[in-house]
Structure formats: structure tokens, C-alpha cells
Amino acid sequence: MTLQDWLSHIENLHPVSIDMGLERVKSVAQNLGLSFSVPVITVAGTNGKGSTCALLEAILSQAGYKVGLYTSPHLVNFQERCRIQENSVSEDLLTQAFEEVERHLGSATLTYFEFSTLAILWVFSQSNLDVIVLEVGLGGRLDAVNVVDADCAVITSVDLDHMDYLGPDRESIGLEKAGIMRANRPVVISDPMPPQSVLQHAKETGADVWQLGKDFNFSGDAQQWAWRGRGSAYSGLAYPALRGANQLLNASGALAALTSLRGVIPITAQAVRNGLAMVELPGRFQIFPGQPQLILDVAHNPHAVAALTENLDAMGFFPRTHAVLGAMADKDIEAIMKRIGVLVDDWYFCDLPTPRAASAQSLQQIWLKTPLASQQKAQLFTDPGLALDGALAQSSPTDRIVVFGSFYTVGAILARGIPRRDAPHLNA
């Protein structure tokens, strides 16, 4: 079976796509004999997880460590989810891993995410790694990643998302994410205003809390920034290569995690500087200069879109902003539109290739209810690529286009290659 055969196969193994619980995953993990003798950093949160993981990977790699990184979802290719030494692993190794999980299933039935998580953990177990970084898929307490005991847990921003599974408010959601904490081990809380449930659970668990504003902090000016934590400090740092003001929160959390583990994985100041300069993560306020300018961002909930809006506003003046939006139906789409709508002149709504997505027509119906709809224009398209083509056709050289709302939306653009953006006046 090819990798694509396996992915199609595991999509149909379990009657539901999300089945909260760890018993089935634990039983298969035990059958596989999964255990790790190297440090494991697990990262949970609503937004900022992917960036924090990318920063950890970059700094650790620059320090000379062999790093295994697991993230989800992917943008274009499934192999993006499993990286070793900053490179996606081969299809052959992943197919071997899927075979191993299948052989050790026993009577358990696993979801797509659970099956693929165990396969990637098996890859890591066979790869002689120095350190492992794991991104939580959904929640924390009952997420498949949580079968591994974290030597350091990181909790990034906590906000409203996946409320059908995690609870109706930040306190409930925070408690689920706090489930990755372990007794007597560090937990880094990089949310500037964490839910009380996170702090309380840390106290009850007996975790070693590293809280932003108390145990570590950062400061900066237009040119550079500095970080200070328990027994360690870095000054004169260049801003992370990842764009956006919110990246300092993620970088600060990453540095706190690495400092908390300095006894087992020491990091030099030069590794920190190199890692910050060389980190890459597609689809996070990713700017492609050209005419017009193109911005890709996977922001898909009101909190993330608020950060996107702030970053767009800081870019300066553009005559018109064209927004390509495709989103999942379970998101608070009206709130998303209201957050960013003040900057948008023209909307390009698109369908996405998943039954979970809101249709372009339903996006339009929600948009019509927003206060600024009468001052804006909108068009409908059957996929993100066609929507981007429509935006390009309507754009002037000095405009900008922002594509956002889902990994599917951004991934569809990246999959076909970044388009040549010859502004109309260049072809006259």
C-alpha cells in the first residue's frame, strides 16, 4: 500500500472522526512498546502552537540536537506532520509505520488522527533522536499525543474554539489543555491572561509553573528584544523570522521551555539567535512581496483573526484589501468577519474540499448580516485557487490580497505554487 492508500484506509476505520479518550490509543501504544528516554516537549493551546513548535525545532536544531517534530494538520503533504532534523520523513518510512500500527491494533479501532499519531510516534522511537517536540491536535487531556508523558508542557493562548468537544468557555477549554501537565515537571504558560483553571490544575498536579509575567518576561523596541527568566537572560535578540507581533509571545514561551530543561538539553545563546533568524513556518502571516502583495494565514477563529487584523493594520496603507475566505462551518464566522471586516474592501468566498466546510454561499449569507456589508463587494468561487484568481483580476498593483480562514484554504494556494502576480498595468 502507498502512503495515500494508507491515509484513505485509516479515514474509514472508526465511525467518527473525533472520539475523545485515551484508552484505545494507550492499548495500541503498549502493544507497540512505545517509550522514550529522551526529553519530550508537548505544546497545547488554541493559537500559537505551530509557531512555538517551529521555534523550538529551529533553536534545538541550531544547538546540534537531532529533533523529531510532530505537528498537525498539514498544509499540502501529509509528510509535513513528521519532521526529523528539520526534514519531512519519507513516504516509505511512514508506510512502514502504518503497517506496524495495523499489526498491533488488537481489537482497538482508531480514528485517522489517533492512528497517524501512533505511526509518527513509532517513527520517532526508531530514529535515535535527542529530543521530541509534539503539538497537541485538539484539547490536551484526551488528545492522542497525551499518551506520552511530557518532560515539559507548554500551553499557549487559550481561547474559544472546538467548543463542542472542549467546553463552552475559556475555563473549560483551559482545563482540557492543562491535561498535558505532569507532576514535578515544568509547565510553561505563555498566555498573558491564562484561565484560572490552568493555574489551579497546575497547583493540584504539582507541576513546576513557568508563567509569563511572573517567571519569565520579554521586552523590546523597534530594533531588538530581550528575554529574562529564572536564572537566564538573553538581550539584543533579533525579532523572529516568523512575522507578526504575536510571535514574541510564542518565542518567549519557547525560550522558557528550553530554559526549564537546560539541565538535560543545554542551549547556547548563539543557537537561540540562529534559530530565531532561521525559523520557517508556512501559512502564518506569510507575506509574498509582489504586485499586488499576497498574505497567507491559517487563522481560523476570532482570536487568531484578531491577531491577523492587528498585523495587517501594522503593514501600512494599501488602497484596497481583497480577502479570500474559506472556513469550517463550526467556526464563529460572523465574529471572524466582524474582526477583520474593517480592513476589507472586497470579499472572495470559496468552497473547500471537505464536508465540514461552510459553502461559499453560506459565507455570503453570514457576511450580508455584518454591519459593513453594504460598503463592500463579494464574489463566490468553488475553490480557493479560483477565488485567488478572481482577487488578482480585480486588484491594482498597490493593493493587497489576504487568504485566510482554514488550513484547507491556505494549503490549496500553496499546493499549486505561489502564482506570478503580474499587475494589470504590466501586461498593458
C-alpha positions in Angstrom: 0.0 0.0 0.0 1.2 3.5 -0.8 1.0 6.3 1.8 -2.1 7.6 0.1 -3.6 4.1 0.3 -3.0 4.1 4.0 -4.4 7.5 4.5 -7.6 6.5 2.7 -7.7 3.3 4.7 -7.5 4.9 8.1 -10.1 7.5 7.3 -12.7 4.7 7.4 -11.6 2.6 10.4 -13.6 4.4 13.0 -17.2 5.5 12.8 -16.5 9.1 13.9 -13.6 11.5 13.0 -13.1 12.6 16.6 -13.5 10.2 19.6 -12.3 11.8 22.8 -10.5 9.3 25.0 -7.1 7.7 25.5 -7.8 4.1 26.4 -7.8 2.8 22.9 -4.7 4.7 22.0 -2.9 3.6 25.2 -3.6 -0.1 24.5 -2.1 0.1 21.0 0.9 2.2 22.2 1.6 -0.5 24.8 1.3 -3.2 22.1 3.9 -1.2 20.0 6.1 -0.9 23.1 6.4 2.9 22.7 8.6 4.6 25.2 11.0 7.5 25.0 14.2 8.0 27.0 14.9 11.5 25.5 13.2 14.8 26.6 9.7 15.3 25.2 8.1 18.8 24.9 4.4 18.8 24.4 2.7 22.0 23.2 -1.1 22.7 23.6 -3.2 25.8 23.1 -5.7 27.4 20.9 -3.4 29.6 18.8 0.4 29.8 18.6 1.1 26.0 18.9 2.6 25.6 15.5 4.8 28.7 15.8 6.0 27.6 19.2 6.9 24.2 17.9 8.7 25.6 14.9 10.7 27.9 17.1 11.6 25.0 19.4 12.7 22.9 16.5 14.8 25.7 14.9 16.7 26.6 18.1 17.2 22.9 19.2 18.5 22.1 15.7 20.9 25.0 15.7 22.2 23.7 19.1 23.1 20.5 17.3 20.3 18.2 18.6 18.6 15.7 16.4 14.9 16.8 16.8 11.7 14.9 16.0 8.8 17.3 15.4 5.1 16.2 15.1 2.6 18.8 14.1 -0.9 18.8 12.6 -2.8 19.4 10.4 -0.7 19.6 7.3 -1.0 22.2 4.5 -0.1 20.3 1.4 1.5 16.9 2.1 0.9 14.5 5.0 4.7 14.1 5.5 4.8 17.7 6.8 3.4 16.3 10.1 6.5 14.3 10.8 9.9 16.0 10.6 13.4 14.7 11.7 16.4 17.0 11.6 14.1 19.7 10.0 13.2 17.5 7.1 9.9 15.7 6.4 10.3 11.9 6.6 9.9 9.7 3.6 6.7 8.1 2.4 8.4 4.6 2.7 9.1 5.2 6.4 5.6 6.3 7.1 4.0 3.4 5.3 6.2 1.1 7.4 4.9 2.9 10.5 1.3 2.4 9.4 2.0 -1.3 8.9 3.4 -1.6 12.4 0.4 0.2 14.0 -2.0 -2.1 12.0 -0.2 -5.2 13.2 -0.5 -4.1 16.8 -4.1 -2.9 16.8 -5.6 -5.9 18.5 -9.3 -5.2 19.0 -9.0 -1.4 19.1 -10.5 0.9 16.5 -8.7 4.2 16.0 -9.6 7.5 14.3 -7.5 8.9 11.5 -5.7 11.2 13.9 -5.1 8.5 16.6 -3.7 6.1 14.0 -1.4 8.6 12.4 -0.2 9.9 15.7 0.8 6.4 16.8 2.5 5.8 13.5 4.6 9.0 13.8 5.5 8.2 17.5 6.7 4.8 16.2 8.9 6.6 13.6 10.4 8.7 16.4 11.0 5.6 18.6 13.1 4.1 15.7 15.1 7.3 14.9 17.7 7.7 17.7 16.5 11.2 18.5 17.9 13.7 21.1 14.6 15.5 21.8 11.0 15.3 20.6 8.5 18.1 20.2 4.8 17.2 20.0 2.0 19.5 19.0 -1.4 18.6 20.5 -4.1 18.2 17.9 -7.2 19.1 19.9 -7.5 19.9 23.6 -4.9 18.1 25.6 -6.2 15.8 28.3 -7.8 13.3 25.9 -5.7 14.0 22.9 -3.7 11.1 21.4 -0.4 13.0 21.9 -1.0 12.8 25.7 -0.2 9.1 25.8 3.4 10.4 26.0 4.5 11.9 29.4 5.9 15.4 28.7 9.1 16.4 30.3 8.0 19.9 29.7 4.5 21.1 28.8 3.8 24.4 27.0 0.3 26.0 27.0 0.0 28.9 24.5 -3.0 31.1 24.1 -6.4 29.7 25.3 -9.5 30.9 23.5 -12.9 29.8 22.2 -12.6 27.0 19.6 -13.7 23.4 19.2 -16.3 24.2 21.9 -18.4 21.1 21.0 -15.6 18.9 22.3 -13.7 21.1 24.9 -16.4 23.1 26.6 -18.4 26.4 26.4 -15.9 28.8 27.8 -12.2 29.6 28.4 -12.2 28.0 31.8 -13.5 24.7 30.5 -11.2 24.7 27.5 -8.2 25.7 29.6 -8.8 22.7 31.9 -8.7 20.4 28.9 -5.5 21.8 27.7 -4.0 21.7 31.2 -4.3 17.9 31.0 -0.8 17.7 29.4 0.9 18.8 32.7 2.8 16.2 34.8 3.7 16.3 38.5 7.1 17.9 39.3 7.8 18.7 35.7 7.8 22.2 34.2 4.8 23.7 32.5 5.2 26.9 30.6 2.1 29.1 30.4 2.7 31.7 27.7 -0.9 33.0 27.6 -0.7 36.6 29.1 -4.1 36.1 30.8 -4.5 32.3 31.4 -7.7 30.9 32.6 -7.8 30.3 36.3 -8.5 26.6 35.6 -5.0 26.3 34.1 -3.3 27.8 37.1 -5.4 25.7 39.5 -4.8 22.5 37.7 -1.0 23.2 37.8 -1.2 23.6 41.5 -3.3 20.5 42.0 -1.0 18.4 39.7 2.2 19.7 41.4 3.7 20.9 38.2 6.6 23.4 38.2 4.9 26.5 36.8 6.7 29.0 34.5 4.1 31.7 34.0 4.6 34.7 31.6 4.8 37.9 33.6 6.0 36.1 36.8 8.6 33.5 35.9 9.7 34.9 32.6 9.1 38.0 30.5 10.2 39.9 27.4 10.6 43.5 26.3 11.6 45.1 23.0 11.8 48.2 20.9 11.7 48.7 17.1 15.1 47.1 16.6 15.5 44.2 19.0 14.1 42.4 22.0 15.2 40.8 25.2 14.0 37.8 27.3 14.6 37.1 31.0 13.6 34.0 33.0 14.7 32.0 36.0 18.5 32.2 36.1 18.8 33.1 32.5 18.6 36.1 30.2 19.0 37.0 26.5 19.5 40.5 25.3 19.9 42.2 21.9 17.9 39.5 20.1 16.7 39.9 16.5 13.0 39.5 16.0 11.9 36.0 15.0 11.8 35.3 11.2 8.1 34.5 11.7 6.1 37.7 11.1 3.6 39.3 13.5 3.7 40.9 16.9 2.2 37.8 18.5 5.4 35.8 17.7 7.2 37.3 20.6 4.7 35.5 22.9 5.5 32.3 21.1 9.2 32.8 21.2 9.1 33.7 24.9 7.3 30.5 25.6 9.8 28.5 23.6 12.7 30.1 25.4 11.1 29.4 28.8 10.6 25.7 27.8 14.2 25.4 26.8 15.5 27.1 29.9 13.4 24.8 32.1 15.2 21.8 30.5 18.7 23.3 30.4 20.0 20.7 32.7 19.3 17.9 30.1 19.4 19.9 26.8 21.6 22.9 27.3 21.3 25.7 24.6 23.8 28.3 23.7 22.9 31.9 23.1 24.2 31.6 19.5 21.8 28.7 18.9 18.9 30.9 20.1 20.0 33.7 17.8 20.4 31.4 14.8 17.2 29.6 15.5 15.2 32.8 15.7 16.7 34.0 12.4 16.2 30.8 10.5 12.8 29.5 11.7 10.2 28.8 9.0 6.5 28.0 9.1 4.4 28.4 6.0 0.9 29.9 6.3 1.5 32.0 9.4 1.2 35.7 8.3 3.3 34.6 5.4 4.0 37.6 3.1 4.9 37.2 -0.6 6.0 40.6 -2.0 4.8 41.4 -5.4 2.1 43.3 -7.3 -0.3 43.1 -5.5 1.1 41.9 -2.2 -0.1 38.5 -1.1 -0.5 37.4 2.6 -1.4 33.8 3.6 -2.6 33.0 7.1 -4.3 29.9 8.6 -6.1 32.0 11.2 -9.5 30.2 11.6 -11.1 31.5 14.8 -11.8 35.0 16.2 -8.8 35.2 18.4 -6.4 34.3 15.6 -8.1 36.6 13.2 -7.8 39.4 15.7 -4.1 38.9 15.6 -4.1 38.8 11.8 -6.1 42.0 11.7 -3.6 43.7 14.0 -0.7 42.5 11.9 -2.4 43.7 8.7 -3.1 47.1 10.2 0.6 47.5 11.1 1.6 46.9 7.4 0.8 50.5 6.4 -1.6 51.9 3.8 -3.0 49.9 0.9 -5.7 51.4 -1.4 -7.7 48.2 -1.3 -7.6 44.9 0.7 -9.0 41.8 -1.0 -9.9 38.9 1.3 -10.2 35.3 0.2 -12.1 33.3 2.8 -12.9 29.6 3.1 -13.8 28.3 6.6 -15.2 25.4 8.5 -18.9 25.6 9.3 -18.4 25.1 13.1 -16.4 28.3 13.4 -17.8 31.6 14.6 -17.7 33.0 11.1 -19.7 36.2 11.9 -17.2 37.1 14.6 -14.3 36.4 12.3 -15.8 38.7 9.6 -16.5 41.5 12.1 -12.9 41.3 13.4 -11.2 41.7 10.1 -14.0 43.4 8.1 -12.9 47.0 9.0 -9.9 46.4 6.8 -11.6 44.5 3.9 -12.9 46.2 0.7 -13.7 43.1 -1.4 -14.5 39.5 -0.3 -14.0 36.3 -2.3 -15.8 33.5 -0.6 -14.9 29.9 -1.6 -16.0 26.3 -1.1 -13.5 23.9 0.5 -13.0 20.2 -0.3 -14.4 18.8 2.9 -18.0 18.2 4.2 -17.1 20.1 7.4 -16.7 23.4 5.5 -19.1 26.2 5.1 -20.1 26.8 1.5 -19.3 30.0 -0.3 -23.0 30.7 -0.5 -23.4 30.3 3.3 -20.4 32.5 3.9 -22.0 35.2 1.8 -25.3 34.9 3.7 -23.4 35.4 7.0 -21.5 38.4 5.5 -24.7 40.1 4.4 -25.7 40.4 8.1 -22.5 42.2 9.1 -22.6 46.0 9.5 -20.1 46.8 6.7 -21.6 44.5 4.0 -23.3 47.5 2.3 -19.9 49.1 1.8 -18.1 46.0 0.5 -18.3 43.7 -2.5 -18.4 39.9 -2.6 -18.0 37.1 -5.2 -18.4 33.3 -4.8 -16.0 30.6 -6.1 -15.8 26.8 -6.0 -12.3 26.6 -4.6 -9.5 28.8 -3.1 -7.4 28.9 -6.3 -10.2 30.3 -8.4 -11.0 32.8 -5.6 -7.4 34.0 -5.6 -7.6 34.3 -9.4 -10.7 36.4 -9.0 -9.0 38.6 -6.5 -5.9 39.0 -8.7 -8.2 40.0 -11.7 -9.7 42.8 -9.6 -6.6 44.1 -7.9 -4.4 47.1 -8.7 -0.6 46.9 -8.3 -0.6 48.7 -4.9 -3.4 46.6 -3.4 -3.0 43.5 -1.2 -4.7 40.1 -1.0 -5.1 38.2 2.2 -6.0 34.5 2.0 -7.2 33.0 5.4 -9.8 31.0 7.3 -8.5 27.4 7.3 -5.5 25.2 6.6 -7.5 23.9 3.6 -7.8 27.5 2.2 -4.1 28.3 2.5 -3.0 24.8 1.6 -4.9 24.9 -1.7 -2.9 28.0 -2.6 0.5 26.6 -1.6 -0.3 23.3 -3.3 -0.4 24.9 -6.8 2.6 27.1 -6.2 2.7 30.8 -5.5 1.2 32.5 -8.5 3.0 35.1 -10.6 1.3 38.3 -9.7 1.7 40.5 -12.7 -0.4 43.5 -12.0 -2.7 44.5 -14.9 -0.6 47.6 -15.8 2.4 45.3 -16.5 0.5 43.4 -19.2 -0.9 46.5 -20.9 
